């Protein structure tokens, strides 16, 4: 009978719905720079306020956030709605950078480690990480996590289905911590620098990892004794469930300062060598520990009241609504009591060992408890039967094996089979590649043109006849020729229904190699552009495929290519071009970078353009820049594989020297090309130009500009056709210059990500729009595209 009730209790606790790990994503965060940040309570706009070096700093005051998490020197926040992820460097002026922005794929469970930023996709629970290096191994992508937490060089999560702990990152660290938990069923975990603690399914506190400073020496106690956890480099702290007070252990005995006696806490978080807690009494923040100034007596941080939990649009039916919820959320949402909802039950006798084996629960203490557990057994049994039925249905219908999927708007139409290049499309692929794309892509896109207006199908590529396109371009006359792409000539055309279009015609040749290159570029652009929809990418209208002819039809870009505006003869004189203002040049650079950001971060799978240059940045009638020409584009490789295409491709002056020399392609190759474009915008020089002062020797714009930028002599190289920057533009132009300089570093690892570039250009444009000479980076609101 005793065994029966133990089994029932284990089943009940392991069946509790899971949410965020206690102490991971929160409304309070700290960094090792002695910065404390929180989501402000009782305001309609749930802004973030921070404290550092004796002053309170407001970041993006007009933007609401749901949760934040801190790392070594920076912290990150998820915007309300979970569609955008921003980070701030707390060492250098709280500069903001946007890591992610997508209204389709939402994230939760934010967990910042020493360098990495991880989160899980809402619904699926799959984990994604940013700011990782080559030694940080990512999860395979198939695991579904209920919660995650990040430490130094590793992250761990609790699997949704089994409640087991799985860790990833640096193999040696992640593997040892994961093995410490074995097959124990967990309901929460929190990571420190090199150790992890959490509550198992029976309510006991369990720790694993490094114990060099006694951080694993959990005080003796029973089940359900602790709730919130906070782990540092050498210490562990926990909130007691009985009175909300915090106790700490490890940390060389330096956390024994009696600053929390008689104080009840709702949330507790730790830096490497200090801890901060949110008080129950007035939602103020108190910090203590050897790594915090004035740690001998504790320090009350002068922040406004901080939310004890995120405000959500929910009835909180599982665990109930937190007291004062309406007031704290300013009448727009509720704060739910944290999960799991531990039952109020008599405290059992302490177990015979400090860390009991998984699943162990003391025997029931009374008849009342026996009846309660019996009731739990009945409810749990019903839930178990329902779960078994769900699994059987899942297996029967094939949903578990991916036979029925819901794809987002950027799901590829090309299958990624096993290949030597990580599944990416190669220009030297076997002949079956073309037929595969044609079967999967054209079959979906093609439709019979029955006289209906094409505007009814804005996202579908039309199939045109060759005769239609011949008529639209006056038989591809020279007067309609407007440029050339990666594999053919581009003509301006006017369709029978009046639409103006640009028509790219593959070169006509009899040589098999030329035909194969044309076919490859045609299929590449058709496959990519048919699934890419963004206001900073040129839209594909349709295609034609007859005999040896391969044509692509695009929307017409009235204002041509950026290259022509910068280097065309008609735009030489000062004031003769719209581009002869620094604000417009920065705005066009930002447009192009947002298009590339979409390719790198939001397309699924992500895409490397491979030919970013000013002639592939087109400008529409509203002077919005768009990226074009995807004939050389490839799908990005998996993050833990080097990608070596058969041969380097690109344009001289723009091609990444690391890619060209070592034949290793990454997204940073596009960053290099964009950096060259930024230098073109600053100087007005071509990527490769002849320097008359040097006897007409060809010079790269990189070699021409970088030394001057490094020497602080930017004014000497700025395009003289544009008036000198005004007071509010000077800082903006300098920011663009330093961004470009980093983009063209020889090694990809030293270049910024495209998200970093977008953030810098957004700030530069904001500086241009400001009536003041400078804007504090902490006051810039980053909004979605």
C-alpha positions in Angstrom: 0.0 0.0 0.0 2.8 2.4 0.9 4.5 1.8 -2.5 1.1 2.5 -4.2 0.8 5.9 -2.6 4.4 6.8 -3.4 3.8 5.9 -7.0 0.6 8.0 -7.0 2.4 11.0 -5.6 5.1 10.8 -8.1 2.6 10.5 -10.9 0.7 13.6 -9.6 3.7 15.9 -9.3 5.1 14.8 -12.7 1.8 15.6 -14.3 1.8 19.2 -13.2 1.8 21.6 -16.2 5.2 23.3 -16.5 6.2 26.8 -17.3 9.3 29.0 -17.1 12.1 27.7 -14.9 12.1 29.6 -11.6 14.8 32.2 -11.8 15.4 32.1 -15.6 13.2 34.5 -17.6 11.9 36.9 -14.9 10.9 40.5 -14.4 14.2 41.2 -12.5 17.7 40.8 -13.9 21.3 41.6 -12.9 24.7 41.6 -14.7 28.2 41.3 -13.3 28.7 45.0 -14.0 26.6 45.6 -10.8 23.6 46.6 -12.9 20.1 45.8 -11.8 17.2 46.0 -14.1 13.5 45.4 -13.7 10.1 45.7 -15.5 8.3 48.6 -13.8 5.0 47.9 -12.1 1.7 49.9 -12.0 2.3 51.6 -15.4 0.4 51.0 -18.6 3.7 50.8 -20.5 5.7 48.0 -18.9 9.1 49.7 -19.5 12.5 48.6 -18.1 14.3 50.6 -15.5 18.0 49.9 -14.5 20.3 51.0 -11.8 24.1 51.3 -12.2 26.8 53.5 -10.7 24.5 55.4 -8.5 22.0 56.4 -11.2 18.7 55.1 -12.5 18.5 54.6 -16.3 15.4 54.2 -18.4 15.8 52.1 -21.6 13.4 52.3 -24.5 10.8 54.1 -22.3 7.9 53.7 -24.8 8.3 49.9 -25.3 6.7 47.2 -23.1 8.5 44.0 -22.1 7.2 40.7 -20.7 10.5 39.3 -19.3 14.2 40.0 -19.0 17.3 38.0 -18.2 20.9 39.0 -17.3 24.4 37.7 -18.3 28.0 38.8 -17.8 27.9 42.4 -19.1 24.6 42.6 -20.8 20.9 41.8 -20.3 18.2 41.0 -22.7 14.4 41.5 -22.8 11.5 40.0 -24.7 9.0 42.6 -25.9 5.4 42.2 -24.9 3.9 39.8 -27.5 7.1 37.8 -27.6 8.0 38.7 -31.2 11.1 40.8 -30.6 14.3 40.3 -28.5 16.5 43.2 -27.5 19.8 43.3 -25.5 21.7 46.1 -23.8 25.4 46.4 -22.9 25.5 47.6 -19.3 29.3 48.4 -19.5 29.1 51.0 -22.2 26.1 53.3 -22.0 23.3 50.7 -22.2 23.5 50.6 -26.0 20.6 48.5 -27.4 20.9 45.8 -30.0 18.0 43.9 -31.5 18.8 40.1 -31.8 15.4 39.0 -33.2 12.2 40.4 -34.6 9.5 38.3 -36.3 5.8 38.4 -35.8 5.4 34.8 -37.0 7.7 32.8 -34.8 7.4 33.9 -31.1 9.8 33.1 -28.3 9.5 32.6 -24.5 11.7 31.2 -21.7 14.5 33.8 -22.2 17.7 32.6 -20.6 21.0 34.6 -20.9 24.3 33.0 -20.0 27.8 34.4 -19.9 27.8 35.0 -23.7 24.9 33.0 -25.2 21.3 34.1 -25.3 18.7 31.3 -25.6 14.9 31.1 -25.8 12.3 28.6 -26.8 9.6 28.9 -29.5 6.1 29.4 -28.2 4.1 26.2 -28.7 6.8 23.9 -30.0 9.4 24.4 -27.2 12.3 24.1 -29.6 15.4 26.1 -28.4 17.3 28.7 -30.3 20.5 30.5 -29.2 22.2 33.6 -30.3 25.8 35.0 -29.7 27.3 31.6 -29.7 30.8 30.5 -30.8 32.1 27.4 -32.5 32.6 25.5 -29.2 29.0 26.0 -28.1 27.0 23.1 -29.5 23.4 23.9 -30.1 20.5 21.4 -29.3 19.7 19.1 -32.2 16.4 21.0 -32.9 14.1 18.2 -32.1 13.9 18.5 -28.3 10.9 20.3 -26.9 11.6 22.2 -23.7 9.2 23.3 -21.0 11.8 25.7 -19.6 15.5 26.5 -20.0 18.3 28.3 -18.0 21.8 29.3 -19.1 25.1 29.3 -17.3 28.7 29.8 -18.3 29.3 28.0 -21.6 26.2 25.8 -21.3 22.4 25.9 -21.2 20.0 23.3 -19.7 16.3 22.6 -20.2 13.5 20.4 -18.9 12.0 18.3 -21.7 8.2 18.7 -22.0 7.3 15.1 -22.3 9.7 13.3 -19.9 10.6 16.2 -17.5 14.2 15.0 -17.8 17.1 17.5 -17.9 19.0 18.0 -21.2 22.0 20.3 -21.5 23.9 21.7 -24.5 26.9 24.1 -25.1 30.5 23.2 -24.4 30.4 19.4 -24.4 32.5 18.8 -21.3 30.5 21.1 -19.1 27.0 20.4 -20.5 27.6 16.6 -20.4 28.7 16.5 -16.8 25.8 18.6 -15.5 23.3 16.6 -17.5 24.6 13.3 -16.2 24.3 14.6 -12.6 20.5 14.7 -12.9 20.3 11.3 -14.7 16.7 10.1 -15.1 15.4 12.3 -12.4 12.1 14.0 -13.2 12.3 17.8 -12.6 9.8 20.7 -12.5 12.3 23.5 -12.4 16.0 24.2 -12.9 18.2 27.3 -12.6 21.8 27.6 -13.8 24.7 29.3 -12.1 28.2 29.8 -13.4 29.2 26.0 -13.3 26.3 24.3 -11.5 22.6 23.8 -11.7 19.9 23.4 -9.1 16.2 22.7 -9.3 13.2 21.1 -7.7 12.4 17.6 -8.6 8.9 16.1 -9.1 8.5 15.4 -5.4 9.5 18.9 -4.4 13.0 18.3 -3.2 15.8 20.6 -4.0 18.5 18.9 -6.1 21.8 20.3 -7.4 24.5 19.1 -9.8 27.8 20.4 -11.3 30.8 22.0 -9.6 31.0 22.0 -5.8 34.4 23.8 -5.4 32.9 26.3 -2.9 30.1 24.3 -1.3 27.4 25.6 -3.7 25.9 22.1 -3.9 25.7 21.6 -0.1 22.0 21.9 0.1 20.8 22.5 3.7 18.8 19.6 5.2 15.1 20.0 4.7 12.0 18.3 3.4 10.0 18.4 0.2 8.3 21.6 -0.8 10.6 23.7 1.4 12.0 26.0 -1.3 10.6 27.9 -4.2 12.6 30.6 -6.0 16.3 29.9 -6.7 19.3 32.1 -7.7 22.8 30.7 -8.5 26.1 32.6 -8.9 29.6 31.5 -9.6 30.3 30.2 -6.1 27.0 30.3 -4.2 23.4 29.3 -4.2 20.4 31.1 -2.7 16.8 30.0 -2.3 13.5 31.4 -1.1 11.8 29.5 1.7 8.2 28.6 1.1 7.2 29.1 4.7 8.0 32.8 5.2 9.6 34.0 1.9 13.0 34.6 3.5 16.2 33.9 1.5 19.0 31.6 2.7 22.3 31.2 0.8 25.1 28.6 1.0 28.6 28.2 -0.5 30.3 31.4 -1.6 33.3 31.1 0.8 30.9 31.9 3.7 30.6 35.5 2.5 26.9 35.3 1.9 26.1 34.7 5.6 25.4 38.5 6.1 22.1 38.7 8.0 20.5 41.2 5.7 17.4 39.3 4.7 16.1 38.2 8.2 12.5 39.0 8.5 12.2 40.1 4.8 9.9 38.2 2.5 10.9 38.0 -1.2 9.0 37.2 -4.4 11.9 36.9 -6.8 15.6 36.4 -6.3 18.4 36.6 -8.9 22.2 36.4 -8.8 25.2 37.8 -10.5 28.6 36.0 -10.2 29.2 37.2 -6.7 26.1 39.0 -5.4 22.4 38.4 -5.1 19.3 40.7 -5.5 15.8 40.1 -4.4 12.4 41.7 -5.0 10.6 42.2 -1.7 7.0 41.2 -1.0 6.2 44.3 1.1 6.7 47.1 -1.5 8.3 45.4 -4.5 11.6 47.2 -3.9 14.9 45.6 -4.7 17.6 44.7 -2.1 21.1 43.5 -3.2 23.9 42.0 -1.1 27.0 39.9 -1.3 30.8 40.5 -1.7 30.4 41.6 -5.3 28.0 44.4 -4.5 29.1 47.8 -3.1 27.9 48.4 0.5 27.4 44.6 0.8 28.0 44.6 4.6 24.5 45.8 5.3 22.7 45.2 2.1 21.6 47.9 -0.3 18.1 49.0 -1.3 18.3 49.9 -5.0 16.5 53.1 -5.8 14.3 51.7 -8.5 10.6 52.2 -8.9 8.4 49.2 -7.8 9.1 46.1 -10.0 6.6 43.6 -11.2 6.7 40.2 -9.3 5.8 38.4 -12.5 4.8 39.1 -16.1 1.4 40.6 -16.8 -0.5 38.3 -19.1 -3.9 38.1 -20.7 -5.1 35.0 -18.8 -7.5 34.0 -16.1 -4.7 32.2 -14.3 -7.0 29.2 -13.7 -4.2 26.8 -13.0 -2.5 28.4 -10.0 -4.7 31.5 -9.3 -4.1 35.2 -9.6 -1.4 37.0 -7.7 -2.7 39.5 -5.1 -2.8 43.2 -6.3 -2.6 41.9 -9.8 -4.9 44.4 -11.4 -3.1 47.3 -9.7 0.3 46.1 -10.6 -0.7 45.5 -14.2 -2.5 48.9 -14.4 -5.7 47.2 -15.2 -4.4 45.5 -18.4 -3.7 41.9 -17.5 -3.1 39.5 -14.6 0.0 38.2 -12.9 -0.4 34.5 -12.4 1.0 32.7 -9.3 4.1 30.8 -10.3 3.9 27.2 -11.4 4.2 24.5 -10.4 1.2 24.8 -8.0 2.5 22.9 -5.1 -0.3 21.6 -2.8 -0.5 22.8 0.7 0.3 19.7 2.7 1.9 18.9 6.0 5.7 19.0 5.9 7.2 15.5 5.9 10.0 14.3 8.0 13.5 15.1 6.6 14.8 12.3 4.4 17.8 10.3 5.7 20.2 11.8 3.0 20.6 15.4 1.8 19.9 14.5 -1.8 17.2 11.8 -2.0 17.0 9.6 -5.0 14.5 10.7 -7.6 10.9 10.0 -6.9 11.3 9.4 -3.2 8.5 10.8 -1.0 7.9 10.2 2.7 5.0 8.0 3.7 1.6 9.7 4.2 1.1 11.2 7.6 -2.6 10.9 8.2 -5.9 9.5 6.9 -6.8 12.9 5.6 -3.6 12.9 3.5 -4.3 9.3 2.4 -7.7 10.3 1.1 -6.2 13.3 -0.6 -3.6 11.2 -2.3 -6.3 8.7 -3.4 -8.2 11.6 -4.9 -5.1 12.7 -6.7 -4.6 9.1 -7.9 -8.1 9.0 -9.5 -7.6 12.4 -11.2 -4.1 11.4 -12.3 -5.3 8.1 -13.7 -7.9 9.8 -15.8 -5.2 12.2 -17.0 -2.9 9.2 -17.7 -5.5 7.4 -19.8 -6.2 10.6 -21.7 -2.5 11.0 -22.4 -2.2 7.4 -23.6 -5.1 8.0 -26.0 -3.5 11.2 -27.3 -0.2 9.3 -28.0 -2.1 6.5 -29.8 -4.0 9.1 -31.9 -0.7 10.9 -32.6 0.9 7.6 -33.8 -2.2 6.6 -35.8 -2.5 9.9 -37.7 1.2 10.3 -38.3 1.3 13.8 -36.7 4.2 12.7 -34.4 6.3 11.9 -37.5 5.8 15.1 -39.3 3.2 13.8 -41.8 1.0 16.8 -41.0 2.7 20.1 -40.5 1.7 23.7 -40.4 4.3 25.8 -42.3 4.9 29.5 -41.8 4.9 31.9 -44.6 8.6 31.5 -45.3 8.8 27.7 -45.2 11.0 26.5 -48.1 9.7 24.6 -51.0 13.1 22.8 -51.5 13.8 19.7 -49.4 17.2 19.7 -47.6 18.5 16.2 -48.2 21.8 14.9 -46.9 24.7 16.3 -48.7 28.3 17.1 -48.2 27.6 20.8 -47.8 25.1 20.5 -45.0 22.1 20.5 -47.2 22.7 23.8 -48.8 22.0 24.3 -52.5 25.2 24.1 -54.6 25.8 25.5 -58.0 27.5 22.2 -58.9 24.6 20.0 -57.8 23.7 16.9 -59.8 21.2 17.3 -62.6 18.3 16.0 -60.4 18.4 19.3 -58.5 16.7 21.3 -61.3 13.9 18.7 -61.7 13.4 18.5 -57.9 12.9 22.3 -57.6 10.7 22.3 -60.7 8.5 19.6 -59.2 8.2 21.2 -55.8 8.4 24.9 -56.6 6.7 25.3 -60.0 3.9 22.9 -59.2 2.9 25.1 -56.2 3.4 28.4 -57.9 2.0 27.9 -61.4 -1.6 28.8 -62.2 -3.5 29.1 -65.4 -3.9 32.7 -66.4 -7.6 32.9 -67.1 -7.9 36.7 -67.5 -8.3 37.4 -63.8 -6.4 40.3 -62.4 -3.0 39.3 -61.0 -3.6 41.5 -58.0 -5.8 38.8 -56.5 -2.7 36.6 -56.1 0.0 39.0 -54.9 2.1 36.2 -53.4 2.1 33.8 -56.3 4.5 33.8 -59.2 2.7 33.8 -62.6 3.9 31.8 -65.5 4.2 33.9 -68.6 4.6 32.8 -72.2 7.6 33.9 -74.1 5.4 35.8 -76.6 4.0 37.9 -73.8 7.4 39.0 -72.6 8.7 39.6 -76.2 5.7 41.9 -76.7 6.3 43.6 -73.3 9.9 44.5 -74.1 9.5 45.3 -77.8 11.4 42.1 -78.7 14.0 42.8 -76.1 15.1 46.0 -77.8 18.2 47.8 -76.7 16.3 50.9 -75.6 14.6 48.7 -73.0 17.8 47.3 -71.6 18.3 48.6 -68.1 21.1 46.4 -66.6 22.5 43.0 -66.1 22.1 40.4 -63.3 24.1 37.4 -62.2 23.2 35.4 -65.3 21.5 37.6 -67.8 20.4 41.0 -69.1 17.5 42.9 -67.5 14.9 44.7 -69.6 12.2 47.1 -68.8 8.8 45.9 -69.9 5.1 46.8 -69.9 2.6 43.9 -69.7 -0.7 43.8 -71.5 -2.5 44.8 -68.4 -0.4 47.9 -68.0 2.0 46.7 -65.2 5.6 47.9 -65.5 8.0 45.1 -64.8 11.7 44.3 -65.0 12.5 41.1 -67.0 15.7 39.2 -66.6 16.6 37.1 -69.6 19.2 34.4 -69.2 22.1 34.6 -71.7 21.4 32.7 -74.9 24.3 30.3 -75.7 24.8 26.9 -77.1 27.6 25.8 -74.8 26.4 23.3 -72.2 28.3 25.0 -69.3 26.6 28.4 -70.0 23.2 26.7 -70.2 23.8 24.9 -66.9 24.9 28.1 -65.2 21.8 29.9 -66.5 19.6 27.1 -65.4 21.2 27.0 -61.9 20.8 30.8 -61.4 17.2 30.7 -62.7 16.2 27.9 -60.5 17.9 29.5 -57.5 16.1 32.8 -57.9 12.8 31.1 -58.6 13.1 28.9 -55.5 14.2 31.6 -53.1 12.1 34.6 -54.3 8.9 32.5 -54.5 8.9 32.1 -50.7 10.6 35.4 -49.6 8.3 38.4 -48.9 9.7 41.5 -47.3 9.5 45.2 -48.1 13.2 45.4 -48.5 13.5 42.5 -51.0 12.6 42.9 -54.7 9.4 40.9 -55.3 9.2 38.2 -58.0 6.1 38.7 -60.2 6.5 35.6 -62.4 8.7 33.5 -64.7 8.9 32.0 -68.2 10.3 28.6 -69.1 10.2 27.7 -72.7 12.8 25.6 -74.6 16.2 27.2 -73.9 14.7 30.4 -72.6 14.7 31.2 -68.8 13.2 34.5 -67.8 12.2 36.0 -64.5 9.8 38.9 -64.1 10.2 41.3 -61.2 8.4 44.4 -60.0 9.9 47.5 -61.6 12.2 49.6 -59.4 11.6 53.1 -60.7 14.7 54.7 -59.3 17.2 52.1 -60.4 20.3 50.8 -58.6 22.1 52.5 -55.8 25.3 52.0 -57.8 24.1 54.3 -60.6 23.1 57.1 -58.1 26.6 56.9 -56.5 28.7 56.4 -59.6 26.6 57.4 -62.6 27.8 60.5 -64.5 24.5 62.3 -64.2 24.8 62.4 -60.4 28.3 63.8 -60.1 27.3 67.5 -59.4 26.5 68.5 -55.9 22.8 68.7 -55.2 21.8 66.9 -58.4 20.7 63.7 -56.6 18.3 62.9 -53.8 21.2 60.8 -52.4 23.3 63.9 -51.8 22.2 64.0 -48.1 23.6 62.0 -45.3 20.2 61.2 -43.9 19.0 59.6 -47.2 22.2 57.6 -47.6 21.9 56.2 -44.1 18.2 55.5 -44.6 19.0 53.5 -47.8 21.8 51.6 -46.0 19.3 50.7 -43.2 16.7 49.5 -45.8 19.3 47.2 -47.4 20.5 45.9 -44.0 17.0 45.1 -43.0 16.5 43.1 -46.2 19.7 41.1 -45.4 18.6 40.7 -41.8 15.5 39.0 -43.0 17.5 36.6 -45.1 19.9 35.7 -42.3 17.6 35.7 -39.3 14.0 35.2 -40.3 13.9 33.1 -43.5 13.5 29.4 -42.8 16.1 28.1 -43.5 18.2 31.2 -43.5 19.9 32.4 -46.7 23.3 33.7 -47.7 23.0 36.1 -50.6 26.7 35.8 -51.7 26.6 38.9 -54.0 25.8 42.0 -51.9 26.9 45.1 -53.8 25.5 48.5 -54.6 24.3 47.4 -58.1 22.1 44.7 -56.4 20.5 47.3 -54.1 17.5 48.8 -56.1 15.4 51.8 -55.2 11.6 51.9 -55.7 9.4 54.9 -56.4 9.2 55.8 -52.7 13.0 55.8 -52.4 13.0 52.6 -50.4 16.0 50.3 -51.0 15.5 46.6 -51.7 18.0 43.8 -52.1 17.8 42.0 -55.5 19.5 39.3 -57.6 19.4 35.9 -55.8 21.1 33.9 -58.6 24.1 33.1 -56.4 22.3 32.7 -53.1 22.6 29.5 -51.0 20.8 28.2 -48.0 22.9 28.7 -44.8 24.6 25.6 -43.4 24.0 24.3 -40.0 25.6 26.4 -37.3 28.1 23.7 -36.3 29.3 22.9 -39.8 31.8 24.7 -41.9 30.3 25.3 -45.3 32.6 24.8 -48.3 30.9 25.4 -51.7 32.5 24.0 -54.8 33.9 27.4 -55.7 33.8 30.9 -54.4 31.3 33.2 -56.1 30.7 37.0 -55.9 32.0 40.3 -57.3 35.5 41.6 -57.1 35.8 44.3 -54.5 32.8 43.0 -52.5 33.7 39.3 -52.1 34.7 38.3 -48.6 38.5 37.7 -48.6 38.1 34.9 -46.0 35.6 33.2 -48.3 37.7 33.8 -51.4 40.9 32.6 -49.8 39.8 29.8 -47.6 36.5 28.8 -49.4 34.6 28.9 -46.1 31.2 30.6 -46.5 29.2 32.0 -43.6 26.6 34.8 -43.2 29.5 37.1 -42.3 30.4 37.0 -46.0 27.3 39.1 -46.7 28.3 41.4 -43.9 31.6 42.1 -45.6 29.8 43.0 -48.9 27.4 45.3 -47.0 30.4 46.9 -45.3 31.8 47.8 -48.7 28.5 49.3 -49.7 28.5 51.4 -46.5 32.0 52.7 -47.5 30.7 53.5 -51.0 27.9 55.6 -49.4 30.4 57.4 -47.2 33.1 58.2 -49.8 31.3 58.1 -53.2 34.1 55.8 -54.4 33.6 52.6 -56.3 34.5 49.3 -54.6 37.6 49.3 -56.8 38.7 52.7 -58.3 41.8 54.3 -59.8 43.6 56.7 -57.5 45.0 59.5 -59.7 47.4 60.5 -57.0 48.9 57.0 -57.2 49.5 56.9 -60.9 46.1 55.3 -61.7 46.8 52.2 -59.7 43.6 50.4 -58.8 42.7 50.8 -55.1 40.0 49.2 -53.0 37.6 51.4 -51.1 38.5 49.3 -48.0 42.2 50.1 -48.2 41.3 53.8 -48.9 39.0 54.4 -46.0 39.9 52.1 -43.1 43.2 53.8 -42.2 41.5 57.2 -42.2 38.7 56.0 -40.0 41.1 54.4 -37.6 43.1 57.6 -37.5 40.0 59.7 -36.7 40.3 61.5 -40.1 36.9 60.6 -41.5 36.3 64.1 -42.9 39.1 63.7 -45.4 37.4 60.8 -47.2 33.7 61.8 -47.1 32.0 62.3 -50.4 32.5 65.9 -51.3 29.3 66.0 -53.3 27.4 65.9 -50.0 27.5 68.9 -47.7 29.6 68.4 -44.6 27.5 66.7 -41.8 25.6 69.1 -39.6 25.9 68.9 -35.8 23.2 66.2 -35.4 24.6 64.2 -38.4 28.3 64.1 -37.4 27.8 61.4 -34.8 25.5 59.5 -37.2 28.1 59.5 -40.0 30.8 58.4 -37.5 28.7 55.6 -36.3 28.2 54.4 -39.9 31.9 54.6 -40.5 32.9 52.6 -37.5 30.2 50.0 -38.3 31.5 49.7 -41.9 35.1 49.4 -40.6 34.2 46.4 -38.5 32.2 44.9 -41.3 35.2 44.6 -43.5 37.5 42.9 -41.0 39.5 40.2 -42.6 38.1 37.4 -40.4 34.4 36.8 -40.1 34.5 36.2 -36.4 35.6 39.8 -35.9 32.6 41.2 -37.9 29.3 42.2 -36.4 26.1 40.3 -37.0 23.5 41.8 -39.3 21.3 42.4 -36.2 24.1 44.5 -34.8 24.4 46.5 -38.0 20.7 47.1 -38.2 20.7 48.4 -34.6 23.6 50.8 -35.3 22.0 52.1 -38.5 18.7 52.6 -36.7 20.5 54.7 -34.1 22.4 56.6 -36.8 19.1 57.5 -38.5 17.6 58.5 -35.2 20.6 60.8 -34.7 20.0 62.4 -38.1 16.3 63.0 -37.1 17.2 64.5 -33.8 17.3 68.3 -33.2 20.1 67.8 -30.7 23.8 66.9 -31.2 23.5 63.6 -29.4 21.0 61.1 -28.2 21.6 58.8 -25.2 21.4 55.2 -26.5 19.3 54.4 -23.5 16.4 56.5 -24.8 16.1 55.2 -28.3 12.9 53.1 -28.9 13.6 50.2 -31.2 10.4 49.4 -33.1 9.5 46.6 -35.5 9.7 46.9 -39.2 
